[in-house]
């Protein structure tokens, strides 16, 4: 699915895996967030997400451990396969 333009790669920043996407507009950014939510739910692992008009920021880290785990890496890999480039 293509929602707009942005960077679909996760980078490690401050103990979290972070991806920032720039979409065409608010509705497109919200659509990406909804798509991420459905995938995350299927993994049983839920990222922190913030949206500001056309920008979506996704942060992955395991709250229960306080660090990045294989669950985060697995979800990031799945999301990188479907998020816009």
Helices and strands as residue ranges (DSSP letters): E 11-13, E 16-22, H 26-43, E 48-52, E 55-60, H 70-80
